[in-house]
Amino acid sequence: MEKLRLVNPTALSLSAAAIVLFIVGARLRGSFFGTYSPAIPSGSGHHLLMRNSTTSAVVAGRVPEAEGCDIFRGEWVPDDGAPYYTNRSCAFIQEHQNCMKYGRPDLGFLRWRWRPDGCELPRFDAAGFLRAVRNRSMAFVGDSLARNHMQSLVCLLSKVEYPTDISTAENQEFRTLYYESHGFTLSIYRSPFLVKANQSAGADTDRGLWNLYLDEPDDAWLPHVSGADYIVISAATWFTHPSLFYDSGGRLVGCKSCHVPGVPELTPRYSLRAAFRTALRAVAGLEGFTGTAIVRTLTPTSHFEGGEWDKGGDCRRTRPYAGTRVGLAGLDLELHQAQVEEFAAAKEEAAARGVRMVLMDATAAMVVRPDGHPSRYGHWAHENVTLYNDCVHWCLPGPVDVWNQMLLHMILAPA
């Protein structure tokens, strides 16, 4: 089996990537799913035919793992059986992640699977997932990468059942889907900081100052998830926006890139750590919640090469970085450490209150996949639009689908 060798990625500040997140997201203010007709005329982009895979003997839900096998440490190995779906078979792909529709010429980035050290991670079993969550509910909370995660899941499940949109909110960032045949409810709540946040009056929407109330959970999601069986929580990129930081008394304690005289400059690690502490402990103590909280770690934003996001940077690689390990560095490393440490502290508190809290540490798997981003293939080449290459979100289908293989394993794993 071919293995990969180490190549270090080019670094990019998370701050730049955060602005790319905003710019790409701002273009798509229509349907939350950005759906399109699956019946695309031939010649309008590239379409991939799925193969009926017989390459893996492991097809059920949970890893038949050796004692102590860590599904989050491993390597990407070639897989001719991928992908699970295509842009023709799933009508729920957001436009700017629909790399096949917009003509991405290479398909090799799809032909890999994540193999943990010492065990095998089963292929995603859509029927098995829906059986496991029958008559249950799951809520995704976070930024547009949480949405990316949820839409991957919807596409994976489309092999068995399409959901009905039963949303009552007018805001397209807050959607609820229902799988009638299985009684499964799937929701998304947009909360890029997890805590209460708003922008300063008159501020530029992409570069203006944010006010972060780091001791106050965001009411956009917390009151609505107490009845969920599973809550999938993630956030990171937006913490690099220029922000003012407030404590529980509304006292201004610092900022990130605010340039306000007398206000101390603090790091994104400070605000992310505080926000995660607030959000995770709020879930641990959430009245009525007796389910499982799944905390997904950040995906690295160091995949721009040849320049920063607004200076021609791009991610045009067609295969994973070589090697079984690429280490995190700089801000990515700091934020990841803060997430893991705050999870560990909240997990103890949650357990004492009868809440199961688990960590989806997907970072190591994703840092070596610079080939999995939309790059310029989120719109037609001839469109008269001003967009930057997207090296933050993930193509669907693509490496992001492994998050839901991990998710299924975690749902089925013993408590």
Secondary structure, DSSP 4 states (H G I P E B T S, - for coil): -------PPPP--HHHHHHHHHHHHHH--S-SS----S-PPTTSS---------S-S--SSS--PPTT--TTSEEEEE-TT--S--TTT-S---GGG-TTTTT----GGGSEEEEETTS-PPPP-HHHHHHHTTT-EEEEEESHHHHHHHHHHHHHHTTT---EE----SSTTEEEEEETTTTEEEEEEE-TTSEEEEEPTT--TTTSPEEEEEEEE-TTTGGG-TT-SEEEE---GGGGS-EEEE-TTS-EEEEES---TTPPB--HHHHHHHHHHHHHHHHHT-TT--SEEEEEPPPP----BSS-TTTT-B----SPPSSS-----HHHHHHHHHHHHHHHHHHHHHHHTT-EEEEE--HHHHHT-GGGS-BTTTS-TT-------B-SS--SSSGGGHHHHHHHHHHHS--
